[in-house]
């Protein structure tokens, strides 16, 4: 459950993470997407 307090924390956290770790985040997300596609390929 997302409480207003938690949402507020996320509001502060997200821009901070985006600024500091955008490249690493994008890289990790790309890896996740790649693995997901591979999993989809093996499942279908």
N, C-alpha and C positions, 0 to 999 in steps of 0.2 A: 504494500500500500504506500502510495506517495503522499506524504504529509506536506503541508505548506512549508514547514521548516526544511524538510529534505529537498524540496524543489528549490528553495532559496539557496541552499548549500550548492546544489547542482548549478544554479545560475552563476554562482561565484566561481565554481570549480571549472566548468566547461571552458570559458574564455581563457583561463589560466593554463589549462592543459593544452588548448589549441595553440597558444602562443609558444609554450616551452617545448612541446613534444609533438608538434604537428607532423614532422617528417617521420618520426618513429611510429606514430599512430597510423599514418597512411601506409607505411611499410607493413605494419602488423596486420592492418585491415586487408591489404592486398594478399598477404599470405593466407589469411583466413578465407578470403574469396577463392583463392586457388585450391586450397584443400577442400573447400565446400564443393567446388566444381568437380574435383577428382572423385569425391564421395558420391556425388550425383551420377557420375559416369559409371562407377562400379555398381551402384544400386540399380540403375535402369538397364 
